[in-house]
Amino acid sequence: MSDILDRGSLLYASIAVLVVSFWLGRSVAGFSFYTPLLVLAIVYVPGVLFLSKLLAGLGGGMGAVFQRDYSPLLTCSAMAWCAANLPLGAAASLALGPFLVYVAATCYLFFVVLMFFAVRTVFGTENRTAAGVVALSWIPLVIAAFLWGPLRFLFGWIASPFFLFFIYYYLGSELSHLGAGLRSRQNFQRMLQAAAVNPHDGEAQYQLGLIYQQRRQYTEAIDRFKKAIAIDPTETDAHFQLGRIARQQGRLNDALPQFQIVLDQDDHHSQSEILRELGAMYISVRQFEDARGMLADYTGRRPYDPEGLYYYGEAMAGLGRKQEALELYQRAVEADRTAPRYRRRITARWSRLAQKALARSG
C-alpha cells in the first residue's frame, strides 16, 4: 500500500478495475463491467472516508479530508479490489461450479484484509481503528443495495459515452482535482527523496522518517531518523521519535538513551512531552517514583493534558497513594470534557482509561 501511495496512479487503478470487471462480466450474467468502479468511487470509498473521519478523528472538515484523502484511498481500494478479484475471475473462467462460492468468499475476505492495510497506511490509524473502519464499511454497501434500482439506472447513465463526454468537456478541470491529493503526496515524497541525496541535509531524512512513521512502517522510519542523527546529532526531533517508537515497541533499553539526549538538549521539547514520555516509560517498568517526578513537572507545565494526568494517576496508584490517584483520574476526565472539540477525538482515549480506573477503585 505504501508503494501504491508513492508510485501509484488513479488512472491506472481505474483501468485495472475495468479490465478485471470485464473479465468477470464474461462469466457472470447481467454483470456490468463499469459497476464495480462506480460502486467503489461513489459509494464505498466515500463511506470509508466518512467512517475514518468519525472513528479516527482525522484533522480538518469533511471537505478537506475528501480533497486530501479521496484519491489516495480510491487508488489503494481499486488496486485491492483487483488483487482480490483476479482469483475469482480465474475460477469463473474455469467453471469450477459449486466451488465458486467458496472462492468468492475467500477473495472478498482477502479484500477486507487489504482494505485494513489501506486504511492504516493512508490515514496512519491504529490497528483497532483501521479494523473498526473496515468492519463497518459494509454499511454504505447495504444502503446502496436497498437503493439498487435507482442507483443502477444512475450508474448506467453515468457510464454513457455522451454523458462522459459532456462531463469531461464542462467539468474537466474540476475532475482533474480528484487526483490532486495523491499527486501532492507523491510530489512531496519525490522532493524529499531528492533532498535526502544531500549528505548534509538531516531535515529531509527526518521528514521522510515522519512519513514512514505515519504509515506505521517503523523499520524505514527508524532508518531515516538514524540517518538524520548521523548528519546532525543535535536533531532533537529525530531522537524524540526514535525514543517514542522504541517505547511503543517495548524496547525500553533503546528508548531511554534517546529520551535522555532529548532531555539534555531541551526539556521543553515538543511542549514538554519528553517528560510525559519518560514518565510513561518509567511506569511500564514500575519505577513509580521516577515516573512521579517526571509527571509532576509535566502536569505543572501542562495541567490540562488528559494523557499526562492519567499517567500521573497511574504513578500515584503504583506508589499506593490512592486518593491522589483518584483525584488525578478525575482531573483527566474533566480535562477531556473541557477540551476543544477538535482535540476531544485525541483526548477521549485517556478519559475512558481514567474512567475505568475510577470504576475499579470505586
Buried (B, 14 or more C-beta within 10 A) or exposed (E): BBEBBBEBBBEBBBBBBBEBBBBBBEBEEEBBBBBBBBBBBBBBBBBBBBBBBBBBBBEEEEEEBBBBBBBBBBBBBBBBBBBBBBBBBEBBEEEEEEEBEEBBEBBBEBBBEBBBBBBBBBBBBBEEBBBBBBEBBEEBEEEBEEEEEEBBEEBBEBBEEEEEEEBEEEEEEEEEEBBEBBBBBBEEBEEBEEBBEEEEBBBBBBBBBBBBBBBBBBEBBBBBBBBBBEBBEEBBBBBBBBBBBBBEEEEBEBBBEBBBBBBEBEBEBBEBBBBBBBBBBBBBEEBBEBBBBBBBBBBEBBEBBBBBBBBBBBBBBBBEBEEBBBBBBBBBBBBBEEBEEEBBBBBBBBBBBBBEBBEEEE
